[in-house]
Each structure stands twice: as structure tokens, then as C-alpha cells.
Amino acid sequence: MKSIPILLLVLVAVAIAVLISFMGNLSTYTTVKEARSKPGRYVHLVARLDKLQPVEYDAVQNPNYVSFTAVDSLGHSIRVVYRNAKPEHLERSERLVLKGAIKDGQFECQEILMKCPSKYKEEEGYAAKGLPPAS
């Protein structure tokens, strides 16, 4: 009879340990200012591409290097370095979720998620004018 409560206690302790280990990997969306206050810490930075600044990418010289400036919703900007192939339609994206960390004053990005302009916006415009959608 006494082995069942001990077994339940051990299972609860293991479940708590697993939950605590997962909490260390959780990351919330952050701004440039917050990311700069946590250098080296992995964060998800929500920003948009600064289209007034150049995107550095040379597919011949180094196809696994992209550098650009990102601006968050508060207007703070940071230089982003992505050491992978340039994402298709980067310049057309509305919003970027950049996953990485601040190193040496720039954002070293490991993954980029893009929210691109939706084709449905175009179709809504056609519907508002009473026209059939473009094929």
C-alpha cells in the first residue's frame, strides 16, 4: 500500500522537473531596446525591414550571408546578420520575427519568419470594386 503514494510522488517530481526544464527555453517577443539589454540571450525580435537602408547580399561571393537593418514598432533600429541563404521575398515582407541574440552590437539571427503581403488583400480590393479576382 505504501509503494503507490511513493510512486505518485516520484511521478509528480519528475513532471515538475520536466516543466521547469522547458521554461528555460521559452522566449517571448521583444523589442530592440529589450534585446540590447540582454546581450547573448536568445530572443524573438519582432520588426520590419528598413527599406531605406541597403540589404547586403551577394549570391556569388557568399550565398550564406545576409545583412540588413530592422526597425521595431517603437522605431528603434538594429543591424541584423543572417548567416544562411537569403529568404525569398525578404524585401516584400510586412513584418519579420527574427530569432537570435545580440552579439557585438548587432543581432545575430538564426531564423527568420516573414509575414508577407497577402494575396487576399488584392482580392478584397477587387471585391470592393465589384470585379472578379485576378487569376
N, C-alpha and C positions, 0 to 999 in steps of 0.2 A: 504493500500500500504506500509506503513512503517513497518508493522509487518514481512514481508518477509525478508528484509535486516537484521533485528534484529535476526530473527530465523537462517539465514545463518551464522551470526557472532557467535552465540552461538554454532552451529554445528562445525564450524571451531575451536573454542576454545576447545571444547570437544575432537575433533580429535587430536589437538596438545597435550593436556594433556595426552591422551592415548599413543601417540607416545613417549612422554617423560618418562612415567612410564615404558614402555617396554625397553627403552635404558638403564635403571639402571640394568637390568637383563642380558644384553649382555656380553658375555665373549669371549675373543679371545684365541687362542693357545699361550702358553707361555713356557718359559724355566725354569729350576730350579732356576737360578740366579734371574730372574724376579719374580718368585713366592715367593722366600725368601724375596725379598724387599717389598712384600705386605702380611705380615702375617695376617691370619684371613680372607683374601679376597678370594672369590670363583673364581677359575681359572680352565682352561683346560690345563693340562700339557701333552705335547707330549714327550714320552720317550720310552725306550726299557728296558726289564728285564735284569738286570745284572746277567748273568748266572754263574759268578764266585762266587757270594755271595749266601748264603742259602735262601731258601724260607721257612719261618716259618708257618707251618700249621699242626694242629693236629685235625683230624676229631672227635676223641673220646673225648679229653679234652675240646675243644672249636671249634665247626664247623663253628662258625661265626667270626673267626679271622684269617686273613692272613697278613703276614708282609714280605716284600721283598725290595730289593734295585733297584731303577730305575735310568737309565742314559739317559740324554737328548742328543740331536745332537751335543752339544758343549762339551760333556764329563763330565759335572757336574752330581754328583750323589746325591740321597736323599733316606732316608728310607721311605717307604710307608706302611701305616697301613690301611687295608680294613676290616671293621667290618661287614662282610657278608660272605656268602658261597664262597669258592674259585672258581673262574671261571674255567671252563673246558678248558684244553689245554693252560693254562697260560704260561707254560714253552716253548710251541711251537710258541708263538706269535712273530711276527716280529716287531710290533710296538704297543704301548699302548697309549690310550688317557685316562688320569686319571682326573676325575672331583672331585675337593675338595678344601681344603685350608691347608695352613701351620699352624700347632699348635704345640707348644713346640718343635720346631726344626725338626719335621717330617711332612710328607704330610699325612693328614687325608683324605683318599679317600672315596667318597660317591658312585661313579660309575666308572666302568672300561669298556672301549670299546677296543676290540682287533682286530688287523689285523693279521690274521693267514696266514701261507703259503698257497698259492692257489694250488688246485689240478690241475689247468690249467698249472702251471709251469711244473709239471710232464708230462702232456700230450704234452706240447711243446717239451720236451726232446725226447719223443717217435717219434713225427712227424719229428724232425730233423734227427733222425736215420732211418727214413722210416719204423718204426714199428707201428702196431696198438696200440691204447691206452689200458692200463691195465683195466680190469673190476673189 
